[in-house]
Amino acid sequence: MAARMGVLSVAGFRAAARAGGLLARPKQSTAVVPCRTVIASSAGAILPKPEKVSFGLLRVFTVVIPFLYIGTLISKNFAAVLEEHDIFVPEDDDDDD
C-alpha cells in the first residue's frame, strides 16, 4: 500500500511539473545582437559594408568629461595631502632685485 502511494505521488508530481505548476523554469531572455558572419553571397558577390553608427558628441559627454572631472578631483585631493604633510609646498619667492 505504501509503495503504491509513492508511485501515485511521483506520477502526480510529474504531471504537475509538466503542467508548469511545479519546477517551472524561469524564461531566459536572450539579447539579439545584430552580427553578420558572412562576407559574400551564395553567388560569390561581396556584400556591402554594414552601416556604422557614430555616437560623436554622445561619446564625448559620456566618457571624456566624467573621467576628466574625476581626474581633476583626484589630483586636487592628492595635492592637498602633499601640502598637508609638507612634502611639496610651493615656495613664495619674491624676486625683487
N, CA, C and O atoms as a GROMACS GRO file, in nm:
protein
  388
    1MET      N    1   0.082  -0.119   0.000
    1MET     CA    2   0.000   0.000   0.000
    1MET      C    3   0.087   0.126   0.000
    1MET      O    4   0.058   0.222  -0.072
    2ALA      N    5   0.194   0.126   0.082
    2ALA     CA    6   0.282   0.242   0.089
    2ALA      C    7   0.357   0.260  -0.043
    2ALA      O    8   0.379   0.373  -0.086
    3ALA      N    9   0.397   0.150  -0.106
    3ALA     CA   10   0.467   0.159  -0.233
    3ALA      C   11   0.375   0.217  -0.340
    3ALA      O   12   0.417   0.294  -0.426
    4ARG      N   13   0.248   0.178  -0.333
    4ARG     CA   14   0.151   0.228  -0.429
    4ARG      C   15   0.130   0.378  -0.413
    4ARG      O   16   0.113   0.448  -0.513
    5MET      N   17   0.132   0.429  -0.290
    5MET     CA   18   0.116   0.572  -0.263
    5MET      C   19   0.236   0.649  -0.318
    5MET      O   20   0.221   0.761  -0.369
    6GLY      N   21   0.355   0.587  -0.307
    6GLY     CA   22   0.475   0.652  -0.360
    6GLY      C   23   0.468   0.667  -0.510
    6GLY      O   24   0.507   0.770  -0.564
    7VAL      N   25   0.419   0.565  -0.579
    7VAL     CA   26   0.407   0.570  -0.724
    7VAL      C   27   0.305   0.675  -0.765
    7VAL      O   28   0.326   0.748  -0.862
    8LEU      N   29   0.195   0.681  -0.692
    8LEU     CA   30   0.093   0.780  -0.724
    8LEU      C   31   0.143   0.922  -0.700
    8LEU      O   32   0.114   1.014  -0.777
    9SER      N   33   0.216   0.940  -0.592
    9SER     CA   34   0.263   1.075  -0.564
    9SER      C   35   0.368   1.119  -0.666
    9SER      O   36   0.373   1.236  -0.705
   10VAL      N   37   0.453   1.026  -0.711
   10VAL     CA   38   0.552   1.057  -0.813
   10VAL      C   39   0.482   1.090  -0.944
   10VAL      O   40   0.521   1.184  -1.014
   11ALA      N   41   0.379   1.014  -0.978
   11ALA     CA   42   0.306   1.040  -1.101
   11ALA      C   43   0.236   1.176  -1.095
   11ALA      O   44   0.234   1.250  -1.193
   12GLY      N   45   0.179   1.207  -0.980
   12GLY     CA   46   0.114   1.336  -0.964
   12GLY      C   47   0.214   1.451  -0.971
   12GLY      O   48   0.185   1.556  -1.027
   13PHE      N   49   0.331   1.430  -0.913
   13PHE     CA   50   0.436   1.531  -0.915
   13PHE      C   51   0.484   1.558  -1.057
   13PHE      O   52   0.503   1.673  -1.097
   14ARG      N   53   0.502   1.451  -1.134
   14ARG     CA   54   0.547   1.468  -1.272
   14ARG      C   55   0.442   1.538  -1.357
   14ARG      O   56   0.475   1.621  -1.441
   15ALA      N   57   0.316   1.505  -1.335
   15ALA     CA   58   0.209   1.569  -1.411
   15ALA      C   59   0.202   1.718  -1.379
   15ALA      O   60   0.183   1.801  -1.469
   16ALA      N   61   0.217   1.752  -1.252
   16ALA     CA   62   0.213   1.892  -1.213
   16ALA      C   63   0.336   1.966  -1.269
   16ALA      O   64   0.327   2.082  -1.308
   17ALA      N   65   0.450   1.897  -1.273
   17ALA     CA   66   0.570   1.959  -1.326
   17ALA      C   67   0.556   1.985  -1.476
   17ALA      O   68   0.600   2.088  -1.525
   18ARG      N   69   0.496   1.891  -1.547
   18ARG     CA   70   0.475   1.910  -1.690
   18ARG      C   71   0.378   2.025  -1.719
   18ARG      O   72   0.391   2.096  -1.818
   19ALA      N   73   0.281   2.041  -1.630
   19ALA     CA   74   0.182   2.147  -1.649
   19ALA      C   75   0.241   2.284  -1.619
   19ALA      O   76   0.181   2.386  -1.652
   20GLY      N   77   0.358   2.288  -1.556
   20GLY     CA   78   0.421   2.415  -1.526
   20GLY      C   79   0.391   2.465  -1.387
   20GLY      O   80   0.435   2.575  -1.352
   21GLY      N   81   0.320   2.391  -1.308
   21GLY     CA   82   0.288   2.434  -1.173
   21GLY      C   83   0.408   2.422  -1.081
   21GLY      O   84   0.434   2.511  -1.000
   22LEU      N   85   0.480   2.313  -1.092
   22LEU     CA   86   0.599   2.290  -1.012
   22LEU      C   87   0.721   2.291  -1.102
   22LEU      O   88   0.710   2.264  -1.222
   23LEU      N   89   0.831   2.319  -1.049
   23LEU     CA   90   0.958   2.316  -1.122
   23LEU      C   91   0.954   2.400  -1.249
   23LEU      O   92   1.018   2.367  -1.349
   24ALA      N   93   0.880   2.507  -1.245
   24ALA     CA   94   0.874   2.593  -1.363
   24ALA      C   95   1.004   2.670  -1.374
   24ALA      O   96   1.041   2.743  -1.282
   25ARG      N   97   1.073   2.653  -1.483
   25ARG     CA   98   1.199   2.722  -1.505
   25ARG      C   99   1.171   2.864  -1.547
   25ARG      O  100   1.081   2.890  -1.627
   26PRO      N  101   1.249   2.958  -1.494
   26PRO     CA  102   1.229   3.095  -1.541
   26PRO      C  103   1.272   3.107  -1.687
   26PRO      O  104   1.371   3.048  -1.729
   27LYS      N  105   1.198   3.184  -1.760
   27LYS     CA  106   1.230   3.201  -1.902
   27LYS      C  107   1.356   3.284  -1.915
   27LYS      O  108   1.369   3.389  -1.852
   28GLN      N  109   1.447   3.238  -1.996
   28GLN     CA  110   1.572   3.308  -2.017
   28GLN      C  111   1.556   3.401  -2.136
   28GLN      O  112   1.515   3.359  -2.245
   29SER      N  113   1.588   3.527  -2.114
   29SER     CA  114   1.580   3.621  -2.224
   29SER      C  115   1.717   3.629  -2.290
   29SER      O  116   1.819   3.646  -2.224
   30THR      N  117   1.717   3.615  -2.418
   30THR     CA  118   1.842   3.623  -2.492
   30THR      C  119   1.839   3.752  -2.573
   30THR      O  120   1.747   3.777  -2.650
   31ALA      N  121   1.941   3.832  -2.554
   31ALA     CA  122   1.951   3.956  -2.629
   31ALA      C  123   2.004   3.925  -2.769
   31ALA      O  124   2.104   3.855  -2.784
   32VAL      N  125   1.938   3.977  -2.866
   32VAL     CA  126   1.978   3.955  -3.004
   32VAL      C  127   2.067   4.071  -3.047
   32VAL      O  128   2.022   4.185  -3.054
   33VAL      N  129   2.191   4.040  -3.074
   33VAL     CA  130   2.286   4.140  -3.119
   33VAL      C  131   2.305   4.123  -3.269
   33VAL      O  132   2.338   4.014  -3.316
   34PRO      N  133   2.283   4.230  -3.345
   34PRO     CA  134   2.300   4.216  -3.489
   34PRO      C  135   2.446   4.186  -3.522
   34PRO      O  136   2.536   4.263  -3.490
   35CYS      N  137   2.466   4.073  -3.587
   35CYS     CA  138   2.602   4.030  -3.620
   35CYS      C  139   2.597   3.960  -3.756
   35CYS      O  140   2.512   3.875  -3.779
   36ARG      N  141   2.686   3.997  -3.842
   36ARG     CA  142   2.690   3.934  -3.973
   36ARG      C  143   2.813   3.846  -3.980
   36ARG      O  144   2.925   3.893  -3.959
   37THR      N  145   2.793   3.718  -4.008
   37THR     CA  146   2.903   3.624  -4.010
   37THR      C  147   2.951   3.591  -4.150
   37THR      O  148   3.053   3.524  -4.166
   38VAL      N  149   2.880   3.635  -4.253
   38VAL     CA  150   2.921   3.607  -4.390
   38VAL      C  151   2.962   3.738  -4.457
   38VAL      O  152   2.907   3.844  -4.427
   39ILE      N  153   3.057   3.730  -4.547
   39ILE     CA  154   3.100   3.849  -4.619
   39ILE      C  155   3.070   3.840  -4.768
   39ILE      O  156   3.087   3.937  -4.841
   40ALA      N  157   3.025   3.724  -4.812
   40ALA     CA  158   2.993   3.707  -4.953
   40ALA      C  159   2.860   3.635  -4.967
   40ALA      O  160   2.822   3.554  -4.882
   41SER      N  161   2.790   3.665  -5.075
   41SER     CA  162   2.663   3.598  -5.101
   41SER      C  163   2.689   3.460  -5.159
   41SER      O  164   2.804   3.423  -5.185
   42SER      N  165   2.583   3.384  -5.177
   42SER     CA  166   2.598   3.249  -5.231
   42SER      C  167   2.648   3.251  -5.376
   42SER      O  168   2.707   3.153  -5.422
   43ALA      N  169   2.626   3.362  -5.447
   43ALA     CA  170   2.674   3.374  -5.584
   43ALA      C  171   2.820   3.417  -5.589
   43ALA      O  172   2.882   3.414  -5.696
   44GLY      N  173   2.877   3.457  -5.477
   44GLY     CA  174   3.017   3.496  -5.472
   44GLY      C  175   3.039   3.645  -5.466
   44GLY      O  176   3.153   3.690  -5.459
   45ALA      N  177   2.932   3.724  -5.469
   45ALA     CA  178   2.947   3.869  -5.464
   45ALA      C  179   2.976   3.913  -5.320
   45ALA      O  180   2.921   3.859  -5.224
   46ILE      N  181   3.064   4.011  -5.306
   46ILE     CA  182   3.097   4.063  -5.174
   46ILE      C  183   2.983   4.154  -5.128
   46ILE      O  184   2.939   4.242  -5.202
   47LEU      N  185   2.936   4.132  -5.007
   47LEU     CA  186   2.826   4.211  -4.952
   47LEU      C  187   2.876   4.350  -4.914
   47LEU      O  188   2.994   4.367  -4.882
   48PRO      N  189   2.787   4.451  -4.917
   48PRO     CA  190   2.830   4.587  -4.880
   48PRO      C  191   2.862   4.596  -4.731
   48PRO      O  192   2.819   4.512  -4.651
   49LYS      N  193   2.939   4.700  -4.695
   49LYS     CA  194   2.974   4.720  -4.555
   49LYS      C  195   2.849   4.746  -4.473
   49LYS      O  196   2.755   4.810  -4.522
   50PRO      N  197   2.845   4.697  -4.350
   50PRO     CA  198   2.730   4.728  -4.265
   50PRO      C  199   2.731   4.876  -4.226
   50PRO      O  200   2.835   4.941  -4.228
   51GLU      N  201   2.615   4.926  -4.190
   51GLU     CA  202   2.605   5.067  -4.152
   51GLU      C  203   2.677   5.090  -4.020
   51GLU      O  204   2.664   5.010  -3.927
   52LYS      N  205   2.752   5.198  -4.013
   52LYS     CA  206   2.825   5.233  -3.891
   52LYS      C  207   2.748   5.340  -3.817
   52LYS      O  208   2.707   5.441  -3.875
   53VAL      N  209   2.729   5.318  -3.687
   53VAL     CA  210   2.660   5.415  -3.604
   53VAL      C  211   2.765   5.496  -3.529
   53VAL      O  212   2.838   5.441  -3.446
   54SER      N  213   2.773   5.623  -3.557
   54SER     CA  214   2.870   5.710  -3.491
   54SER      C  215   2.800   5.785  -3.378
   54SER      O  216   2.694   5.844  -3.398
   55PHE      N  217   2.860   5.781  -3.260
   55PHE     CA  218   2.798   5.846  -3.146
   55PHE      C  219   2.855   5.986  -3.120
   55PHE      O  220   2.793   6.062  -3.045
   56GLY      N  221   2.968   6.022  -3.176
   56GLY     CA  222   3.024   6.156  -3.172
   56GLY      C  223   3.020   6.225  -3.037
   56GLY      O  224   3.092   6.187  -2.945
   57LEU      N  225   2.935   6.326  -3.026
   57LEU     CA  226   2.927   6.406  -2.904
   57LEU      C  227   2.876   6.326  -2.785
   57LEU      O  228   2.914   6.353  -2.671
   58LEU      N  229   2.793   6.229  -2.810
   58LEU     CA  230   2.744   6.146  -2.700
   58LEU      C  231   2.860   6.072  -2.635
   58LEU      O  232   2.865   6.060  -2.513
   59ARG      N  233   2.952   6.023  -2.715
   59ARG     CA  234   3.071   5.955  -2.663
   59ARG      C  235   3.156   6.052  -2.582
   59ARG      O  236   3.209   6.015  -2.477
   60VAL      N  237   3.170   6.175  -2.628
   60VAL     CA  238   3.248   6.276  -2.555
   60VAL      C  239   3.185   6.303  -2.419
   60VAL      O  240   3.254   6.305  -2.317
   61PHE      N  241   3.057   6.324  -2.419
   61PHE     CA  242   2.990   6.358  -2.293
   61PHE      C  243   2.987   6.242  -2.195
   61PHE      O  244   2.992   6.264  -2.074
   62THR      N  245   2.980   6.120  -2.243
   62THR     CA  246   2.969   6.006  -2.152
   62THR      C  247   3.102   5.949  -2.109
   62THR      O  248   3.108   5.878  -2.009
   63VAL      N  249   3.210   5.976  -2.182
   63VAL     CA  250   3.340   5.917  -2.147
   63VAL      C  251   3.441   6.023  -2.105
   63VAL      O  252   3.494   6.016  -1.994
   64VAL      N  253   3.467   6.118  -2.189
   64VAL     CA  254   3.577   6.211  -2.166
   64VAL      C  255   3.547   6.304  -2.049
   64VAL      O  256   3.630   6.317  -1.959
   65ILE      N  257   3.433   6.368  -2.049
   65ILE     CA  258   3.404   6.469  -1.947
   65ILE      C  259   3.398   6.409  -1.806
   65ILE      O  260   3.460   6.467  -1.716
   66PRO      N  261   3.327   6.298  -1.780
   66PRO     CA  262   3.327   6.245  -1.643
   66PRO      C  263   3.465   6.201  -1.596
   66PRO      O  264   3.500   6.227  -1.481
   67PHE      N  265   3.544   6.135  -1.681
   67PHE     CA  266   3.675   6.090  -1.637
   67PHE      C  267   3.772   6.206  -1.622
   67PHE      O  268   3.862   6.200  -1.538
   68LEU      N  269   3.757   6.312  -1.699
   68LEU     CA  270   3.838   6.431  -1.681
   68LEU      C  271   3.806   6.496  -1.547
   68LEU      O  272   3.896   6.541  -1.477
   69TYR      N  273   3.679   6.501  -1.512
   69TYR     CA  274   3.637   6.557  -1.384
   69TYR      C  275   3.688   6.472  -1.267
   69TYR      O  276   3.737   6.528  -1.168
   70ILE      N  277   3.679   6.341  -1.278
   70ILE     CA  278   3.729   6.253  -1.172
   70ILE      C  279   3.881   6.269  -1.158
   70ILE      O  280   3.932   6.269  -1.046
   71GLY      N  281   3.952   6.281  -1.268
   71GLY     CA  282   4.096   6.300  -1.263
   71GLY      C  283   4.135   6.430  -1.195
   71GLY      O  284   4.232   6.433  -1.119
   72THR      N  285   4.062   6.538  -1.222
   72THR     CA  286   4.092   6.665  -1.155
   72THR      C  287   4.062   6.658  -1.006
   72THR      O  288   4.136   6.717  -0.927
   73LEU      N  289   3.957   6.587  -0.966
   73LEU     CA  290   3.928   6.572  -0.823
   73LEU      C  291   4.039   6.493  -0.753
   73LEU      O  292   4.081   6.530  -0.644
   74ILE      N  293   4.087   6.386  -0.816
   74ILE     CA  294   4.193   6.306  -0.756
   74ILE      C  295   4.320   6.388  -0.743
   74ILE      O  296   4.385   6.385  -0.638
   75SER      N  297   4.358   6.462  -0.847
   75SER     CA  298   4.481   6.540  -0.840
   75SER      C  299   4.470   6.653  -0.740
   75SER      O  300   4.568   6.684  -0.672
   76LYS      N  301   4.353   6.715  -0.728
   76LYS     CA  302   4.335   6.822  -0.630
   76LYS      C  303   4.348   6.769  -0.488
   76LYS      O  304   4.412   6.831  -0.404
   77ASN      N  305   4.286   6.652  -0.462
   77ASN     CA  306   4.294   6.594  -0.328
   77ASN      C  307   4.435   6.547  -0.297
   77ASN      O  308   4.480   6.559  -0.182
   78PHE      N  309   4.507   6.494  -0.394
   78PHE     CA  310   4.644   6.449  -0.372
   78PHE      C  311   4.736   6.567  -0.346
   78PHE      O  312   4.826   6.558  -0.263
   79ALA      N  313   4.715   6.677  -0.415
   79ALA     CA  314   4.795   6.798  -0.391
   79ALA      C  315   4.768   6.852  -0.251
   79ALA      O  316   4.861   6.899  -0.185
   80ALA      N  317   4.644   6.845  -0.204
   80ALA     CA  318   4.612   6.889  -0.068
   80ALA      C  319   4.681   6.800   0.035
   80ALA      O  320   4.729   6.850   0.137
   81VAL      N  321   4.687   6.669   0.011
   81VAL     CA  322   4.756   6.578   0.103
   81VAL      C  323   4.905   6.608   0.105
   81VAL      O  324   4.966   6.606   0.212
   82LEU      N  325   4.965   6.635  -0.009
   82LEU     CA  326   5.107   6.667  -0.014
   82LEU      C  327   5.138   6.796   0.062
   82LEU      O  328   5.238   6.803   0.133
   83GLU      N  329   5.053   6.896   0.047
   83GLU     CA  330   5.075   7.020   0.121
   83GLU      C  331   5.053   7.001   0.270
   83GLU      O  332   5.125   7.060   0.351
   84GLU      N  333   4.958   6.919   0.308
   84GLU     CA  334   4.930   6.895   0.449
   84GLU      C  335   5.047   6.829   0.519
   84GLU      O  336   5.076   6.860   0.634
   85HIS      N  337   5.115   6.740   0.451
   85HIS     CA  338   5.229   6.668   0.510
   85HIS      C  339   5.363   6.736   0.479
   85HIS      O  340   5.469   6.679   0.504
   86ASP      N  341   5.359   6.855   0.426
   86ASP     CA  342   5.477   6.934   0.392
   86ASP      C  343   5.575   6.857   0.304
   86ASP      O  344   5.697   6.871   0.317
   87ILE      N  345   5.522   6.776   0.213
   87ILE     CA  346   5.607   6.704   0.119
   87ILE      C  347   5.640   6.793   0.000
   87ILE      O  348   5.754   6.800  -0.043
   88PHE      N  349   5.542   6.858  -0.049
   88PHE     CA  350   5.564   6.951  -0.160
   88PHE      C  351   5.483   7.076  -0.131
   88PHE      O  352   5.360   7.076  -0.141
   89VAL      N  353   5.552   7.180  -0.094
   89VAL     CA  354   5.486   7.307  -0.067
   89VAL      C  355   5.549   7.410  -0.159
   89VAL      O  356   5.670   7.433  -0.152
   90PRO      N  357   5.472   7.472  -0.244
   90PRO     CA  358   5.530   7.573  -0.332
   90PRO      C  359   5.583   7.691  -0.249
   90PRO      O  360   5.515   7.740  -0.158
   91GLU      N  361   5.702   7.734  -0.282
   91GLU     CA  362   5.763   7.846  -0.210
   91GLU      C  363   5.720   7.976  -0.272
   91GLU      O  364   5.706   7.988  -0.394
   92ASP      N  365   5.700   8.072  -0.189
   92ASP     CA  366   5.661   8.206  -0.236
   92ASP      C  367   5.788   8.291  -0.240
   92ASP      O  368   5.813   8.370  -0.149
   93ASP      N  369   5.864   8.273  -0.342
   93ASP     CA  370   5.987   8.353  -0.358
   93ASP      C  371   5.954   8.484  -0.426
   93ASP      O  372   5.891   8.488  -0.531
   94ASP      N  373   5.996   8.589  -0.364
   94ASP     CA  374   5.980   8.720  -0.425
   94ASP      C  375   6.111   8.758  -0.491
   94ASP      O  376   6.214   8.769  -0.425
   95ASP      N  377   6.108   8.775  -0.617
   95ASP     CA  378   6.227   8.812  -0.691
   95ASP      C  379   6.232   8.963  -0.710
   95ASP      O  380   6.222   9.013  -0.822
   96ASP      N  381   6.248   9.032  -0.600
   96ASP     CA  382   6.257   9.179  -0.607
   96ASP      C  383   6.403   9.220  -0.608
   96ASP      O  384   6.458   9.255  -0.504
   97ASP      N  385   6.464   9.215  -0.718
   97ASP     CA  386   6.606   9.253  -0.727
   97ASP      C  387   6.623   9.397  -0.754
   97ASP      O  388   6.736   9.444  -0.765
   0.00000   0.00000   0.00000
